[in-house]
Each structure stands twice: as C-alpha cells, then as structure tokens.
Amino acid sequence: MAALVGALLTTLVASPMVRPQLAAADDHLKDRHKHVKKQLSAAHDDLSESSARLRNTAAALETARANLASAQSALASARARLQAARIRDEQMQRELDQAVARLDRARTDLATGQQAVVDTRQQIADMLADAYQQGDPEMLGLMAMLDSATPSDLTRQAEIGGAVVDSRVQALDELRAAEVLLEVREQQVEAAKADTAVKRREAARLLAERQKYEQQAQTAKQAVHDQVVGARDAKAAADAARAHDLAKLKRLEREDQRIQDMLRRRAAAAAAKNGGSNPLPSGGYLSYPVNGPVTSPFGYRIHPIYGYYALHDGTDFGAGCGAPLYSAADGRVIASYWNTAYGNRMIIDNGFVRGVGLATVYNHAIRYTVGVGDSVKRGQVIGYVGTTGWSTGCHLHFTVMVNGKPVDPMGWL
C-alpha cells in the first residue's frame, strides 16, 4: 500500500507547478487509484477485523479481572460451608455410632432380662413341683398360677397359703425384680431405636448437605480456574494484537515519512523556481475545515486508545458524523487512501504559499466527494466527518504540512 501511494505521490509532485501535465495524467492516475482503492478496501476489512479483535480481547480481559475476585470469594465461601458441613457430618456420625451402640447394649440387656425371667420361672416351677411331690397339695394352685400370674400374685398367694418358705419367697422376689427390669429394658430398647432412627435421618441429611457443598466448592474452584485461564488467554491475545497494530503503526510512520520527503522535495523545487523567497507570517491563511470546537491540540500526548507517548501531528475538531468537511484553501488532491491509523485520508497540495510548500491533510472521514487529481476551492465541501481508523468518536484530525513536516494547524488558521 505504501509503495503504491508513494509512486502515486512521486508522479504527482515531480512537476508540482505544471498543471497541464497533471490534467493529462488524470485519467491514467484515476485508473490506478481505483486499483489501489480495491486493494485498500481488502486491507481495510482485515484491519477492521484486527481492531475489533483487539477491542474484544481487551474487554474480555477486563471482564475476567472483574469476575476473578467474585469467583475467588465464591470458592472461599463454598469451602467454608463444606468444612462446617464436614464437621457436623463427623459429629453426627459419632452420635449415630453411639446411638447404635446403646441400642445394641439395650437389646443385649433385654435378651438377658428375658432369659432371667424364663430361668426364674423355671426355678420356681421346679421348687413347687418338688414340694407337691413331697405331699404338699397347696403347691398345686401355685403351679397353675405360674403361667399367668405375676410374681406379686404368686408371692401373695403363697404367703396366704402358708406354703412358701423363705427361699421360695426370695425366688419369687427375684422373679418380680426381673420382670420389672425387663419392662425397663424394653422401654430402653424402644427409646434407643427411636433415637437411632432420628440420628440416621439427620446423618442422611447432613451427608446430602455435605455432598451439595462439595459440588459447590468444586464448581467454584472450576470457575476460578476458568477465570484465571480466561484472563491469561485474553491478556496474551490483547498483547499480541497490540504488538501487531503497533508494528503497523511503525510502517505507517515510515509511509508518512516518505510522503513528507516527497513534499519537501516539491517545496524545494518550488522555492528554487520562485527565487527562494523567505516565508511570511502564515496565520489566517487557511479557513477552518469544519464547524466544531478543538478537542485535542497539536503536540505530544498519550495516545487515547493504545497508551503510548507520541506526537499528535494535527488538531482534532469535534463534529458529528456526517458534518461537511471544507477545503481550507485552493489546491489539488494528490492522495486519497485508507490508512489504519487515520482511516479515510486525503491530502491536498495547496501549492507554494508565503515561501513554503503547503499541504493540508484530512483524516477519519466517512467518505470524500473529490478524488486524486481534482482541483478544489477554498470552502468547497470535500467530504464528511467520520470515525474511521483509530478513533474514539466522530471528529476531524486536521494536519498541516509545511515543506513536508507537520506543524501546528492553529498557526495557519
């Protein structure tokens, strides 16, 4: 692109004051310009896509940085809940184990008590049978009562009948105590069973809660991982895109330098033809190229998009997209092309003015209404304000070149 533009400018500035030759070459130059425009259109699509990727990756990086703190907080919270759930689960498991152990002991004690009752009844039955066989008929009634009566009834009946000796009374007392203990142990078994059931349900609930928190912690951990990886990838992509665009900027600066060299040679030739007259004060020679306030002056500054320190080689005028652009002075269009940084760019040769070669440059336009080789008049509409190229909003970046070097436009307006 730079070579084609350079060749075009070389052809145009070789004899800058010979207008008939320029007019004769118009058709040929316009054909070449159309060819260049096709190539530049393709380059414009590629560069627009590159710039869009840069903006998207930068936005993704900022989003990742913003979300990372939230994801880390969610992970810490999930881990805290999981730790609390683990503690409760372990405590409940211990309580459940203790409840099961109590139930087992109660069941063992119950079985022991049941066997004691059976053994005591059998012991009493044997004693009564022996007494009956020895001729004690009163024992027959007591034997009949063994299968249905309580130990208290047996004791009372035996005492009434006068048939129970001390050893038999003691046996009946032991039976009564065993029966009472058996009832207590049966109640203990039921209570232990109920307590164990409650503990099992609570343990199941806590297990489910623990599993839920484990899943939440894993999800939060994955979110943190994704945020870290996403931020790293976005940063790498943004850095690569920025390096790529800065490399393009360097190429464009070299292109501008070639244009400036051509304009200096043209100015030198014009000065020699005019006898090398000295420059005169320039203020007020150029008309304002657009209706709008100055939003960024000429001079060194931090680039608003990419953050590097460089010369802002023109004056920015704020105006809405579509506002008309005016030719600042009479002249001829010597270049009109797409530039990555400046977007739609047009250069007008304003001739040898007050002892210097003067050119005006219009940047970031939506489009231009004149083309290479066209003559323009002061105040003529030559295009419309846009925001193409490296731009943060609708405006005109207006550059004034004196002998091929950019100068502060305000000294000429």
RAWO-V257333 format. One record per pair of residues at least 24 apart in sequence whose C-alpha atoms are under 6 Angstrom apart, sorted by the first residue. I is the first residue (numbers start at 1). GAP is how many residues later the second one is. D is the distance in whole Angstrom. If there is no record, write none. Layout:
BEGIN
<<I/GAP/D> <I/GAP/D>>
END
This chain:
BEGIN
<<2/253/6> <13/253/6> <26/347/6> <40/298/6> <54/184/6> <54/187/6> <57/177/5> <57/181/5> <58/180/6> <61/170/5> <61/173/5> <61/174/6> <64/163/6> <64/167/5> <68/159/6> <71/153/5> <72/152/6> <75/142/6> <75/145/5> <75/146/6> <78/138/6> <78/139/5> <79/138/6> <82/131/5> <85/125/5> <89/117/6> <92/111/6> <96/103/5> <99/97/5> <103/89/5> <106/83/5> <107/82/6> <110/75/5> <113/69/5> <117/61/6> <120/55/6> <151/25/5> <260/144/4> <260/145/6> <263/140/6> <263/141/5> <264/139/5> <264/140/5> <267/90/4> <267/136/5> <277/78/5> <278/77/5> <279/75/5> <279/76/4> <280/74/5> <282/130/5> <283/128/5> <283/129/4> <283/130/6> <284/128/5> <284/129/5> <285/127/6> <286/42/5> <286/43/6> <286/126/6> <286/127/5> <287/41/5> <287/126/6> <288/40/6> <289/36/6> <289/37/5> <289/38/6> <289/39/5> <290/35/5> <292/25/6> <292/26/5> <292/27/5> <293/24/5> <293/25/6> <298/110/6> <313/93/6> <314/84/5> <314/85/4> <315/82/6> <315/83/5> <316/80/6> <316/81/5> <317/78/6> <317/79/5> <318/77/5> <319/76/5> <320/74/6> <321/64/5> <321/65/5> <321/73/5> <322/62/5> <322/63/5> <323/61/5> <323/62/5> <324/59/6> <324/60/5> <325/56/6> <325/57/6> <325/58/5> <325/59/5> <326/53/5> <326/54/5> <326/55/5> <326/56/6> <327/51/5> <327/52/5> <327/53/5> <328/50/5> <329/49/4> <330/46/6> <330/47/4> <330/48/5> <331/44/6> <331/45/5> <332/42/6> <332/43/4> <332/44/6> <333/39/5> <333/40/5> <333/41/6> <334/38/5> <335/37/6> <340/49/5> <341/48/5> <341/49/5> <342/47/5> <343/45/4> <343/46/4> <357/45/6> <357/46/5> <358/43/6> <358/44/5> <359/42/5> <360/39/6> <360/40/5> <361/37/6> <361/38/5> <362/36/5> <363/34/5> <364/24/5>>
END
